Amino acid sequence: MSKIFNVRLPNAAPAEYSAQQFDQLVRSLEQIVLQLNSTYTSIPDQNASAASAWFGAGGGSAGGGFAGPVRGFQASTGILLPYAMLMSEGVYVNDATTTENIITFDSPIFEYGIEVGSHTAVFTGEIDDGAGSAGTVLDVTAVTSGTLLTGMTITGTGITAGTRIVAQVSGTTGGVGVYTVSTSQLVASTTINGSRASKLIFDYPGQYLVTFRTQVSNQDNSVGEFEIWAKNTGVNYPLSNTRFDLLTRKSASIWSHAVPSINGIFTVNDATTEYLEIAWWSDRSGAFLEYYPAGTSPTRPAIPSVIMTIAFISAEMY
């Protein structure tokens, strides 16, 4: 829009109404409107840009239109509301009826400000039966980095794909010692990598609404118990546990099913160190988290063993 060159406006009206002077005023206003319309250039994204500046890096003591306690936190692009939807497409068996199992995630649907992290370890070890034949005994003789954890998938020369650490039998916790693995095999001493993608990491502190569902099956021909709970940075989250009944299997080849669905609020005070994990336990060795492939007649989608959704709800922590 350019400068307006105003037309001559009429003098002050006399004591009595003058139709000629009023017409002159109307003509003057018409000329101003004409100049405005003929010099204006439309900016289609002007409103969006202004709103973005106000919500993001515009005014306000916290760098945007909102004050800090109201808007929470902002990235350089404006208001950030973290969210995630995570799934698992694996089948996770009950490694032992006396130890916890940790849920892992292999299929993130979308992640924004929340992501899956892994516990990792590098160590030297061999697998046999303890007497030189194939077995499930992992003898760890040295640890290069990290901590060995149950549920870790291990890889290395000669190791069967999908082998996991089931339990530690003896030695330094998470270090040199003897472990049990899930698959019988014979592996000479070699460098082994362990990984468990179970850590839910948050980029920002605050409170998050967490909802998760697990597809639980029971292969045993007897009823059982199933419990599931949250862990904050490796420590059990107080009062987060829930127990479900597992029915006996329907037949020797058809299992029973239960679908625990839990929600709660997880508070992150220090995003640089804290993370969330979900643990489960059952007194049935045949309990497991089951994945079902896509079906036919009718065509239907696959059933993941785990679905989790997380949404940011507040930057204020009470």
C-alpha positions in Angstrom: 0.0 0.0 0.0 1.4 3.4 -1.0 1.0 6.9 0.6 -2.5 8.4 0.3 -2.7 11.8 -1.4 -5.8 13.2 0.2 -8.3 15.3 -1.7 -9.5 18.7 -0.6 -12.0 18.3 2.2 -14.8 20.9 2.6 -14.7 23.7 5.1 -16.6 23.7 8.3 -20.4 23.6 7.7 -22.3 26.9 8.1 -24.9 27.3 10.7 -27.5 25.7 8.4 -27.2 22.4 6.5 -25.7 22.7 3.1 -26.5 19.9 0.6 -23.6 21.0 -1.7 -21.1 20.9 1.1 -22.2 17.5 2.2 -21.9 16.2 -1.4 -18.4 17.5 -1.4 -17.5 15.5 1.7 -19.0 12.3 0.2 -17.0 12.8 -3.0 -13.8 13.3 -0.9 -14.3 10.1 1.1 -15.0 8.2 -2.2 -11.6 9.4 -3.5 -9.8 8.1 -0.3 -11.5 4.7 -0.6 -10.5 4.6 -4.3 -6.9 5.2 -3.6 -6.9 2.6 -0.8 -8.4 -0.1 -3.1 -6.1 0.7 -6.0 -2.8 0.6 -4.0 -3.4 -2.3 -1.7 -1.5 -5.5 -2.3 -2.9 -8.7 -0.7 -0.6 -10.9 1.5 -2.4 -14.3 1.7 -0.3 -15.6 4.6 -0.2 -12.4 6.6 -2.6 -13.5 9.2 -0.9 -16.9 9.6 2.5 -15.3 9.9 1.3 -12.8 12.5 -0.3 -15.6 14.5 2.8 -17.8 14.3 4.9 -14.9 15.5 2.6 -14.3 18.4 2.4 -17.9 19.5 6.0 -18.6 18.8 8.8 -16.0 18.9 6.6 -13.0 19.3 5.7 -11.0 22.4 5.4 -12.2 25.9 7.9 -12.7 28.6 8.6 -16.3 27.6 9.2 -15.6 23.9 5.7 -15.8 22.6 2.2 -14.4 23.0 1.5 -16.6 26.0 3.2 -16.2 29.4 5.4 -19.1 30.4 3.2 -20.8 33.0 0.2 -20.8 30.6 1.8 -21.9 27.4 4.3 -24.4 28.9 7.3 -24.6 26.6 8.0 -23.7 23.0 10.3 -24.8 20.3 11.6 -22.3 17.7 8.6 -23.2 15.5 6.0 -22.3 18.1 3.9 -24.1 20.6 5.1 -27.7 21.0 2.7 -30.4 22.3 4.6 -33.7 22.3 2.8 -36.9 21.5 3.6 -40.5 20.4 1.9 -43.7 19.3 4.0 -46.8 19.6 3.4 -50.4 18.8 5.1 -53.8 19.0 4.8 -56.5 16.4 6.8 -59.1 18.3 5.7 -62.1 20.4 7.0 -61.7 23.9 7.0 -64.8 26.1 7.1 -65.0 29.9 10.9 -65.6 30.5 10.3 -66.7 34.1 7.6 -66.7 36.7 9.8 -65.1 39.3 11.2 -62.1 37.3 9.7 -59.1 35.5 9.4 -58.8 31.8 10.0 -55.4 30.2 7.9 -54.3 27.1 9.9 -53.2 24.1 8.7 -51.2 21.1 9.6 -52.0 17.4 7.0 -50.0 15.5 6.7 -46.3 16.2 3.7 -44.9 14.3 4.5 -41.3 15.1 6.8 -39.6 17.6 7.1 -35.9 18.3 9.0 -34.8 21.4 8.8 -38.4 22.6 11.0 -41.3 21.3 12.0 -44.8 22.1 15.5 -45.3 23.4 17.5 -48.5 24.0 19.6 -49.9 26.8 22.8 -51.2 25.2 25.8 -53.3 26.3 28.9 -54.7 24.6 30.6 -57.7 26.2 32.5 -60.8 25.7 30.9 -64.2 26.3 30.2 -67.8 25.2 27.0 -69.9 25.1 26.8 -73.6 25.8 25.3 -75.9 28.4 28.1 -75.3 30.9 29.9 -78.4 29.7 30.8 -77.7 26.1 27.6 -78.7 24.3 24.7 -76.6 23.0 22.7 -75.0 25.8 21.3 -71.8 27.2 24.1 -70.8 29.5 25.7 -67.4 28.7 29.1 -67.0 30.4 30.1 -63.4 30.3 33.9 -62.9 30.9 34.3 -59.1 30.3 32.0 -56.1 29.8 33.2 -53.3 27.5 30.3 -50.9 27.9 26.8 -50.7 29.3 24.9 -53.0 31.7 23.4 -56.4 30.8 19.7 -56.6 31.4 17.0 -59.2 31.2 15.0 -58.9 28.0 18.0 -57.7 26.0 18.3 -59.1 22.4 21.9 -60.2 21.8 23.7 -60.4 18.5 27.2 -61.6 17.5 29.1 -64.2 15.5 27.2 -67.5 15.5 24.4 -66.3 17.8 20.9 -67.4 16.8 18.7 -64.4 15.7 16.2 -63.3 18.3 18.1 -64.7 21.3 17.4 -62.8 24.5 18.8 -62.7 28.0 16.3 -64.4 30.2 17.9 -64.1 33.7 21.1 -63.6 35.5 22.2 -66.7 37.5 25.4 -65.4 39.2 28.1 -62.8 39.2 28.1 -59.0 39.4 24.7 -57.6 38.7 24.6 -56.6 35.0 28.2 -57.4 34.6 30.6 -60.3 34.5 28.8 -63.5 35.4 26.5 -66.3 34.2 23.2 -65.7 32.5 20.4 -67.8 30.9 19.4 -67.1 27.3 16.2 -67.9 25.5 17.6 -70.2 22.8 19.8 -73.3 23.1 23.0 -73.0 21.0 26.7 -73.5 21.0 28.7 -70.2 20.5 32.4 -69.9 21.1 33.8 -66.8 23.0 33.0 -63.7 21.0 32.1 -60.1 21.2 28.3 -59.7 21.8 26.1 -56.7 21.5 23.0 -56.4 23.7 20.0 -54.1 23.1 16.6 -53.5 24.7 14.4 -50.8 23.1 12.2 -50.2 26.1 13.0 -46.6 27.2 10.4 -44.0 26.5 12.3 -40.7 26.5 10.7 -37.2 26.8 12.3 -34.1 25.3 10.6 -31.8 27.8 9.6 -32.0 31.5 5.9 -32.0 32.3 3.0 -34.3 32.8 1.9 -36.8 30.2 -1.2 -38.9 29.7 -0.1 -42.4 29.0 -2.4 -45.1 27.7 -1.4 -48.6 26.7 -3.0 -51.9 25.7 -1.5 -55.4 25.6 -2.7 -58.5 23.8 -2.2 -61.2 26.4 -2.6 -64.9 25.8 -2.4 -68.0 28.0 -1.1 -71.3 26.6 -1.4 -73.1 29.9 -4.2 -75.4 30.7 -4.8 -73.6 34.0 -5.9 -70.2 35.2 -3.4 -67.7 36.2 -2.5 -64.1 37.1 -1.1 -61.2 35.0 0.2 -57.9 36.4 1.4 -54.9 34.5 3.0 -51.7 35.9 5.1 -48.6 35.2 8.8 -48.0 36.0 10.4 -44.5 36.3 14.1 -44.7 35.3 14.3 -48.3 36.4 12.4 -47.9 39.7 8.8 -49.2 40.1 6.3 -46.3 39.9 4.2 -46.3 43.2 0.7 -47.6 43.0 0.9 -48.2 39.2 0.3 -52.0 39.2 -2.9 -53.7 37.9 -3.8 -57.4 38.1 -5.9 -59.3 35.6 -7.1 -62.9 35.6 -5.9 -65.2 32.8 -8.4 -67.9 31.8 -7.3 -71.4 30.9 -6.6 -72.1 27.3 -9.5 -73.1 25.1 -7.8 -76.2 23.7 -4.4 -77.6 23.1 -3.9 -75.2 20.1 -6.3 -72.3 20.9 -5.3 -70.0 23.7 -7.3 -67.8 26.0 -7.0 -64.0 25.6 -7.1 -60.9 27.7 -6.6 -57.3 26.8 -5.4 -55.2 29.7 -5.8 -51.5 29.0 -4.3 -49.0 31.4 -3.9 -45.2 31.6 -2.3 -42.8 34.0 -0.3 -39.6 34.3 3.5 -39.8 34.1 5.5 -36.9 35.5 8.9 -36.0 34.0 10.9 -33.7 36.3 14.2 -34.0 34.5 14.0 -34.8 30.8 17.8 -35.4 30.6 17.7 -38.4 32.9 14.2 -39.8 33.4 12.5 -42.3 31.2 9.4 -44.5 31.4 9.2 -48.3 31.0 6.4 -50.8 31.3 6.9 -54.1 33.1 4.7 -57.2 33.3 4.6 -60.5 35.2 2.6 -63.7 35.2 2.6 -66.8 37.4 1.9 -68.8 34.2 4.9 -69.9 32.1 2.6 -70.1 29.1 1.6 -66.4 29.4 2.8 -64.2 26.6 2.1 -61.0 24.6 0.9 -62.1 21.2 1.0 -60.6 17.8 -1.6 -61.7 15.2 -0.9 -61.1 11.5 -3.5 -59.6 9.2 -6.5 -61.8 8.6 -8.6 -62.8 5.6 -12.4 -63.5 5.0 -12.9 -60.7 5.8 -9.7 -58.8 5.3 -8.7 -57.2 8.6 -5.6 -55.6 10.0 -2.9 -57.2 12.1 -3.2 -57.1 15.9 -0.1 -55.7 17.6 1.1 -57.2 20.9 1.3 -53.7 22.4 -0.2 -50.3 21.6 0.9 -47.2 23.6 -0.2 -43.6 23.1 1.3 -40.6 25.0 0.1 -37.0 25.0 1.5 -33.9 26.8 -1.1 -32.4 29.1 0.7 -29.8 31.3 4.1 -28.2 31.9 3.0 -27.5 35.5 3.8 -30.3 38.0 1.9 -30.4 41.2 
